[in-house]
């Protein structure tokens, strides 16, 4: 604020610099959707390691989701959100205790039948009790969660129904018959959740089936994949094993609306013959710029079945390679090449030759290859709109993903502009802050060009924002960048030197 001098002397006044640092967003937060035998179904669960996933969702050989997440972390991924899809006929286990409490599993599935509930009245206060959730293994009851000093009074800070809904990862509690005194001590062995209403696993949902797709993209636009709308940010989407063109088309639109990128799997039945004319037309529309397709499936040891080899969809492996490449080189580097090795893979479902690769690459199908020295690698970096005949400006994955990174970073980094006085001082601040962000990326090698002038521009002035725009409350910022495009074809010209004549 301005200094008001009242006495002779020196006054110090701090003046804002106008610098508001724009921080680049994360680029490789993955989202996975699929069937799992247990875990939350009402929100997208953050997992930071394979152990996190296993603890929340379980390792099941019937779940392509589990394998996809395992392969993501094995190939360099570090952060993922998981959406568990459960069948409509999956039941949620519950048990009534002394006709005063109904203890219900947090989510459906047979997993809850292996858990029991124990209650004990506090010997020093008859109005309070302890509730324990026990895992039953070989007749032994192992305490997993213990909640002491609970109350049946809705006005108490430790009201059982409220406290367990917030703090328990396994169960919810409901008060029955308006009970206001604690339930009696349970007998031993403790009643299992399944002794009331047994939890049923329900049908296993496999990709490319109508039940799976109904759960993935429900008509209410709230559950399934739409749970991602309640998280802050995700960049990559994988639905391991899903390859139906109509569903891929819908997923592309979903990703484009949210500035994310879809990593799609080819069908396990696809061959060079079925793909030689390119992907289905439904997969190559306007939203295809936010998606890439990979072929063939990957042969790897099955970590859940004693290491027996089987084929897996490539999306989990590839998502991990995206994350690893972003971390080591930056989002502007194509996640392909000799450095894009597929960790954990022993071979590929089909070994392609150079000529076969040459048939698929112009059709915007990214192939996985096996080379004698480098092993199994990703050998393609085109979006699903990368067909040579389309001549799309978003032909290459790193170009599109860099644009998405810039869009999201600038969207978040310019929120402060809203409601500021719309005139030259504001425009100058915008140019300063956005320009500093772009300059930092230029120094990291994100753009083409030898100088900043060649690499990018930021324009915000009276030419971009007219008086009519000002009257309507609009400020226009134009940001341009010269993208780095991958050296997809390396041509070496060799000629024989003629004999030199000395002059």
ZIBEL-V851394 format. One record per residue. N is the residue number from 1. RES is the residue in one letter. OMEGA is omega in radians with two decimals (999 if undefined). D_LAST is the distance of its C-alpha to the last C-alpha in Angstrom with 1 decimal. Layout:
n=(N,N)
res=(RES,RES)
omega=(OMEGA,OMEGA)
d_last=(D_LAST,D_LAST)
This chain:
n=(1,2,3,4,5,6,7,8,9,10,11,12,13,14,15,16,17,18,19,20,21,22,23,24,25,26,27,28,29,30,31,32,33,34,35,36,37,38,39,40,41,42,43,44,45,46,47,48,49,50,51,52,53,54,55,56,57,58,59,60,61,62,63,64,65,66,67,68,69,70,71,72,73,74,75,76,77,78,79,80,81,82,83,84,85,86,87,88,89,90,91,92,93,94,95,96,97,98,99,100,101,102,103,104,105,106,107,108,109,110,111,112,113,114,115,116,117,118,119,120,121,122,123,124,125,126,127,128,129,130,131,132,133,134,135,136,137,138,139,140,141,142,143,144,145,146,147,148,149,150,151,152,153,154,155,156,157,158,159,160,161,162,163,164,165,166,167,168,169,170,171,172,173,174,175,176,177,178,179,180,181,182,183,184,185,186,187,188,189,190,191,192,193,194,195,196,197,198,199,200,201,202,203,204,205,206,207,208,209,210,211,212,213,214,215,216,217,218,219,220,221,222,223,224,225,226,227,228,229,230,231,232,233,234,235,236,237,238,239,240,241,242,243,244,245,246,247,248,249,250,251,252,253,254,255,256,257,258,259,260,261,262,263,264,265,266,267,268,269,270,271,272,273,274,275,276,277,278,279,280,281,282,283,284,285,286,287,288,289,290,291,292,293,294,295,296,297,298,299,300,301,302,303,304,305,306,307,308,309,310,311,312,313,314,315,316,317,318,319,320,321,322,323,324,325,326,327,328,329,330,331,332,333,334,335,336,337,338,339,340,341,342,343,344,345,346,347,348,349,350,351,352,353,354,355,356,357,358,359,360,361,362,363,364,365,366,367,368,369,370,371,372,373,374,375,376,377,378,379,380,381,382,383,384,385,386,387,388,389,390,391,392,393,394,395,396,397,398,399,400,401,402,403,404,405,406,407,408,409,410,411,412,413,414,415,416,417,418,419,420,421,422,423,424,425,426,427,428,429,430,431,432,433,434,435,436,437,438,439,440,441,442,443,444,445,446,447,448,449,450,451,452,453,454,455,456,457,458,459,460,461,462,463,464,465,466,467,468,469,470,471,472,473,474,475,476,477,478,479,480,481,482,483,484,485,486,487,488,489,490,491,492,493,494,495,496,497,498,499,500,501,502,503)
res=(X,X,X,X,X,X,X,X,X,X,X,X,X,X,X,X,X,X,X,X,X,X,X,X,X,X,X,X,X,X,X,X,X,X,X,X,X,X,X,X,X,X,X,X,X,X,X,X,X,X,X,X,X,X,X,X,X,X,X,X,X,X,X,X,X,X,X,X,X,X,X,X,X,X,X,X,X,X,X,X,X,X,X,X,X,X,X,X,X,X,X,X,X,X,X,X,X,X,X,X,X,X,X,X,X,X,X,X,X,X,X,X,X,X,X,X,X,X,X,X,X,X,X,X,X,X,X,X,X,X,X,X,X,X,X,X,X,X,X,X,X,X,X,X,X,X,X,X,X,X,X,X,X,X,X,X,X,X,X,X,X,X,X,X,X,X,X,X,X,X,X,X,X,X,X,X,X,X,X,X,X,X,X,X,X,X,X,X,X,X,X,X,X,X,X,X,X,X,X,X,X,X,X,X,X,X,X,X,X,X,X,X,X,X,X,X,X,X,X,X,X,X,X,X,X,X,X,X,X,X,X,X,X,X,X,X,X,X,X,X,X,X,X,X,X,X,X,X,X,X,X,X,X,X,X,X,X,X,X,X,X,X,X,X,X,X,X,X,X,X,X,X,X,X,X,X,X,X,X,X,X,X,X,X,X,X,X,X,X,X,X,X,X,X,X,X,X,X,X,X,X,X,X,X,X,X,X,X,X,X,X,X,X,X,X,X,X,X,X,X,X,X,X,X,X,X,X,X,X,X,X,X,X,X,X,X,X,X,X,X,X,X,X,X,X,X,X,X,X,X,X,X,X,X,X,X,X,X,X,X,X,X,X,X,X,X,X,X,X,X,X,X,X,X,X,X,X,X,X,X,X,X,X,X,X,X,X,X,X,X,X,X,X,X,X,X,X,X,X,X,X,X,X,X,X,X,X,X,X,X,X,X,X,X,X,X,X,X,X,X,X,X,X,X,X,X,X,X,X,X,X,X,X,X,X,X,X,X,X,X,X,X,X,X,X,X,X,X,X,X,X,X,X,X,X,X,X,X,X,X,X,X,X,X,X,X,X,X,X,X,X,X,X,X,X,X,X,X,X,X,X,X,X,X,X,X,X,X,X,X,X,X,X,X,X,X,X,X,X,X,X,X,X)
omega=(3.13,3.12,3.07,-3.09,3.11,-3.14,3.11,3.12,-3.12,3.13,3.11,3.12,3.09,-3.11,3.12,-3.12,-3.08,-3.14,3.07,-3.02,3.04,-3.11,3.10,-3.14,3.01,-3.07,-3.02,2.97,-3.05,3.00,3.14,3.09,3.12,-3.12,3.03,-3.05,3.12,3.12,-3.09,3.09,-3.04,3.09,3.06,-3.04,3.07,3.03,-3.07,3.12,3.07,3.13,3.06,-3.14,-3.09,3.14,-3.07,-2.97,3.13,3.09,-3.05,-3.08,3.11,-3.02,3.03,3.07,-3.11,3.13,-3.12,3.13,3.11,-3.10,3.06,-3.13,3.14,-3.09,3.03,3.10,-3.11,-3.08,-3.11,2.96,-3.07,3.07,3.12,3.06,3.13,3.13,-3.13,-3.11,3.04,-3.10,3.10,-3.07,3.06,3.09,3.08,-3.13,3.05,-3.12,3.14,-3.13,2.94,-3.13,-3.03,3.10,-3.12,-3.10,-3.03,3.06,-3.12,-3.11,-3.04,3.13,-3.14,-3.13,-3.14,-3.11,3.10,3.04,3.12,3.10,3.13,-3.09,-3.11,-3.14,-3.04,3.14,-3.12,-3.11,3.08,3.06,3.13,3.02,-3.01,3.01,-3.09,3.12,3.10,3.13,3.13,3.12,-3.07,3.14,3.10,3.10,3.14,-3.12,-3.11,3.00,3.08,3.14,3.05,-3.11,-3.09,3.14,-3.13,-3.14,3.14,3.05,-2.97,-3.07,-3.13,-3.02,-3.11,3.11,-3.10,-2.96,-3.12,3.06,-2.99,-2.98,2.91,-3.12,3.08,3.10,-3.13,2.99,3.13,-3.12,3.11,3.04,-3.08,3.05,3.11,3.11,3.12,3.13,3.06,0.03,-3.09,3.12,3.11,3.08,-3.12,-3.14,3.05,3.03,-3.09,3.05,3.11,-3.11,-3.06,-3.13,2.99,-3.11,3.12,3.11,3.14,3.05,-3.08,3.14,3.11,-3.08,3.07,3.12,-3.12,-3.07,-3.09,-3.07,-3.10,3.10,-3.11,-3.11,3.11,-3.07,-3.10,3.02,3.11,3.11,-3.13,3.04,-3.04,-3.00,2.86,-3.05,-3.05,3.10,3.09,2.99,-2.98,3.08,-3.13,-3.08,-3.14,-3.05,-3.11,3.12,3.09,3.11,3.12,3.12,3.08,3.12,3.10,-3.13,-3.10,3.13,-3.05,3.14,3.09,-3.05,-3.10,3.01,-2.99,3.12,2.91,3.11,3.08,3.14,-3.11,3.09,3.08,-3.13,-3.10,-3.07,-3.00,3.09,3.08,3.12,3.06,-3.08,3.13,-3.07,-3.03,3.13,-3.06,-3.11,-3.12,3.10,-3.14,-3.12,3.06,-3.10,-3.10,-3.09,-0.01,3.04,-3.02,3.05,-3.11,3.06,3.13,-3.08,-3.11,-3.11,3.03,3.05,3.09,-3.09,3.05,-3.11,3.13,3.04,-3.02,-2.96,3.14,3.09,-3.04,3.10,3.08,3.11,3.03,-3.10,-3.14,3.14,3.10,-3.10,-3.05,-3.02,-3.08,-3.08,3.14,3.08,3.13,3.11,-3.08,3.12,-3.08,3.10,-3.07,-3.11,-3.07,-3.11,3.12,-3.12,3.06,3.10,3.13,-3.12,3.05,3.09,-3.06,3.04,3.09,-3.12,3.09,3.04,3.14,3.07,-3.03,-3.05,3.11,3.12,3.12,3.03,-3.12,-3.07,2.97,-3.05,3.02,3.12,-3.05,-3.06,-2.98,-3.13,-3.10,-3.06,2.97,-3.01,3.10,-3.07,-3.12,2.98,3.12,3.02,-3.07,3.07,-3.09,-3.07,-3.11,-3.10,-3.10,3.06,3.11,-3.10,-2.99,-3.13,-3.08,3.11,-3.13,-3.10,3.05,3.11,3.11,3.10,3.13,-3.13,-3.09,-3.13,-3.13,3.08,-3.12,-3.04,3.14,3.11,-3.11,-3.08,-3.07,3.11,3.02,3.08,-2.98,-3.13,-3.02,3.10,3.09,-3.12,3.13,3.10,3.13,3.14,-3.14,-3.04,3.11,3.11,3.11,3.11,-3.13,3.12,3.11,3.10,3.09,3.14,3.10,3.12,-3.08,-3.04,2.96,2.99,3.13,-3.10,3.08,3.14,3.12,-2.95,-3.06,2.97,3.06,-3.08,3.08,-3.07,-3.09,3.06,3.13,-3.11,-3.11,3.09,3.09,3.06,3.13,3.13,3.12,3.10,-3.06,2.93,-3.10,3.10,3.12,3.14,3.10,3.10,3.10,-3.02,2.98,3.11,-3.06,3.06,-3.03,-3.13,3.12,-3.10,3.13,3.11,-3.13,3.03,3.13,3.11,3.04,3.10,-3.14,3.10,3.14,3.12,999)
d_last=(81.5,81.9,83.5,86.9,87.3,90.8,90.5,88.3,85.4,82.0,81.6,78.9,77.8,75.4,73.3,71.8,68.0,67.8,65.4,66.5,64.2,63.2,62.9,61.1,63.4,63.1,61.0,62.1,65.9,66.8,70.0,71.3,74.2,76.1,79.2,80.4,83.7,84.6,83.6,84.1,84.1,84.9,81.7,78.1,78.1,75.3,74.0,71.6,71.2,72.1,75.2,76.2,76.0,77.9,80.6,81.2,80.5,80.6,78.2,79.2,77.5,78.6,76.8,73.2,73.5,74.0,70.9,68.8,69.7,69.3,65.7,64.9,65.8,64.1,60.8,60.8,63.4,65.7,68.2,69.9,73.0,75.0,77.3,79.8,81.1,84.6,86.5,89.4,91.8,90.8,93.9,94.2,96.5,99.4,102.6,105.8,107.2,111.0,111.0,109.6,105.8,103.4,100.2,97.4,93.9,91.1,89.4,90.2,89.6,91.2,89.7,92.8,95.2,94.0,95.2,98.7,100.6,103.0,105.2,107.3,109.8,109.4,112.4,112.6,112.3,113.7,111.8,108.4,106.6,103.4,101.4,99.0,96.4,96.2,93.8,95.7,94.0,96.0,99.3,98.1,97.9,95.0,95.2,92.1,93.4,96.6,98.1,101.1,103.7,103.4,106.0,107.6,108.1,105.7,106.1,105.0,101.5,101.3,102.6,101.5,100.3,98.1,96.7,95.6,94.0,91.7,91.3,91.6,88.5,90.8,94.0,95.9,99.6,102.3,105.9,108.5,112.1,111.7,112.0,112.3,112.8,110.3,110.3,112.1,110.2,108.5,109.5,107.4,105.3,104.0,103.8,100.3,98.9,99.0,102.8,103.4,100.9,98.4,94.8,93.2,89.4,89.4,87.0,83.4,81.2,78.1,75.2,75.1,79.0,81.2,83.1,79.9,78.6,82.0,81.9,78.3,78.7,82.5,83.9,85.3,81.8,83.0,82.8,80.1,76.6,78.0,79.0,75.5,76.6,78.6,75.8,73.4,70.0,68.3,64.7,64.5,67.1,67.5,70.3,69.5,70.0,70.7,68.7,71.0,69.0,71.9,72.3,68.6,68.7,71.6,69.9,66.8,69.0,70.8,67.5,66.2,69.4,69.0,65.3,64.9,62.7,64.0,62.6,63.9,64.3,63.7,66.8,67.1,67.6,64.4,61.8,58.5,60.6,62.8,59.9,57.3,58.4,58.5,61.5,64.7,64.6,67.2,64.7,61.9,63.7,63.2,64.2,61.7,59.2,61.3,61.1,58.9,59.8,58.9,59.0,60.0,62.8,62.2,63.7,64.9,67.8,71.0,72.1,75.7,76.1,75.1,71.4,71.7,68.6,69.0,67.1,67.0,65.9,62.5,63.6,64.9,61.7,59.5,61.5,61.1,57.3,57.4,59.3,57.0,53.9,55.5,56.5,53.1,50.7,52.7,54.1,50.8,49.3,49.8,52.4,50.3,47.4,47.0,49.0,51.9,53.4,57.0,59.1,62.0,60.7,60.6,59.2,59.4,61.9,59.0,55.5,53.1,49.9,46.8,47.8,51.3,50.0,48.0,51.2,53.1,50.6,50.3,54.1,54.3,55.6,54.3,54.1,54.5,52.2,52.1,48.8,48.6,47.2,48.7,52.1,54.0,52.4,52.8,50.0,50.8,51.2,52.6,55.9,58.2,57.0,53.4,53.3,50.0,52.1,54.0,50.9,53.1,52.0,53.8,51.9,51.1,53.6,52.1,51.8,55.4,56.7,54.9,56.6,60.0,59.4,58.8,61.8,64.1,63.0,63.2,66.5,68.0,66.4,67.6,71.3,72.1,71.2,74.3,77.0,74.9,75.2,72.7,70.9,67.8,68.6,68.8,65.6,63.8,65.1,63.9,60.4,60.3,61.6,59.8,56.6,56.9,57.4,54.3,52.2,53.3,52.2,48.8,48.3,49.1,46.4,48.8,46.9,43.6,41.9,40.2,43.1,46.9,46.6,44.3,46.5,50.1,52.5,56.3,58.2,61.9,63.2,65.2,62.8,63.3,67.0,68.8,72.3,73.7,72.1,73.7,77.0,76.8,75.8,72.3,69.1,65.8,62.8,59.5,57.0,53.6,51.0,47.5,48.0,45.6,45.2,44.5,41.2,43.0,40.1,36.9,34.0,30.9,28.0,25.8,22.8,20.8,17.1,15.0,12.7,9.3,6.3,3.8,0.0)
